[in-house]
């Protein structure tokens, strides 16, 4: 099983935080939840503005570093529908 993690920057250009996930589906759900939370904070005037970014990565054992996740069709997690991940 590949090691996966999400990365999230709640306000660019600050540093990202990372969280390990068990599957691409779990990663996509968490990324969507974080995006919705940022929208909620903006709409309720918790944040005056925001510029966020995030993604899913997998650990490449050979290179010993984290690489952006792509499926067999070279699509990133944002381009994959939930139904395809189930």
C-alpha positions as CSV (number, residue, x, y, z in Angstrom):
1,X,0.0,0.0,0.0
2,X,1.3,3.4,-1.0
3,X,1.8,6.1,1.7
4,X,-0.5,9.1,1.0
5,X,-0.9,12.5,2.5
6,X,-2.7,15.7,1.9
7,X,-1.1,19.1,2.0
8,X,-3.0,22.3,2.7
9,X,-2.0,26.0,2.8
10,X,-4.8,27.9,4.4
11,X,-3.3,31.3,3.4
12,X,-0.7,31.5,0.7
13,X,2.3,32.0,1.0
14,X,2.5,30.4,4.5
15,X,3.8,26.9,4.9
16,X,1.7,23.8,4.2
17,X,0.6,21.4,6.8
18,X,0.4,17.7,6.0
19,X,-1.9,14.9,7.1
20,X,-1.6,11.2,6.2
21,X,-4.6,9.5,4.6
22,X,-5.5,5.9,3.9
23,X,-6.8,6.3,0.3
24,X,-7.3,8.8,-2.5
25,X,-11.0,8.9,-1.6
26,X,-10.2,9.9,2.0
27,X,-7.8,12.5,0.7
28,X,-10.3,14.0,-1.7
29,X,-12.9,14.2,1.1
30,X,-10.5,16.0,3.5
31,X,-9.4,18.5,0.8
32,X,-13.0,19.3,0.0
33,X,-13.8,19.7,3.7
34,X,-10.9,22.1,4.2
35,X,-11.9,24.2,1.2
36,X,-15.5,24.4,2.5
37,X,-14.2,25.4,5.9
38,X,-12.2,28.3,4.4
39,X,-15.3,29.4,2.5
40,X,-17.3,29.3,5.7
41,X,-14.7,31.4,7.5
42,X,-14.7,34.0,4.7
43,X,-18.5,34.2,4.5
44,X,-18.8,34.6,8.2
45,X,-16.1,37.2,8.4
46,X,-13.6,35.1,10.4
47,X,-11.0,35.8,7.6
48,X,-11.1,39.0,5.7
49,X,-9.8,37.2,2.6
50,X,-8.0,34.0,1.7
51,X,-5.9,32.4,-0.9
52,X,-5.6,28.7,-0.2
53,X,-4.1,25.7,-2.0
54,X,-3.9,22.0,-1.4
55,X,-3.4,18.6,-2.9
56,X,-2.7,14.9,-2.5
57,X,0.8,13.4,-2.5
58,X,2.2,9.8,-2.5
59,X,5.5,8.8,-1.2
60,X,7.9,7.6,-3.9
61,X,10.1,4.9,-2.2
62,X,12.7,4.9,-4.9
63,X,13.2,8.7,-4.8
64,X,12.5,8.9,-1.0
65,X,10.3,12.0,-1.4
66,X,6.7,13.0,-1.8
67,X,5.3,13.4,-5.3
68,X,2.0,14.8,-6.4
69,X,-0.6,12.1,-6.7
70,X,-1.8,11.0,-10.2
71,X,-4.0,8.2,-11.2
72,X,-3.3,5.8,-14.1
73,X,-4.6,8.4,-16.5
74,X,-2.2,11.1,-15.2
75,X,-5.1,13.0,-13.5
76,X,-4.6,14.9,-10.2
77,X,-7.1,14.4,-7.3
78,X,-9.1,17.5,-8.4
79,X,-9.8,15.9,-11.8
80,X,-11.1,12.6,-10.4
81,X,-14.8,12.2,-9.6
82,X,-15.9,10.7,-6.3
83,X,-17.6,7.8,-8.1
84,X,-14.3,6.8,-9.7
85,X,-12.6,6.5,-6.3
86,X,-15.1,4.2,-4.7
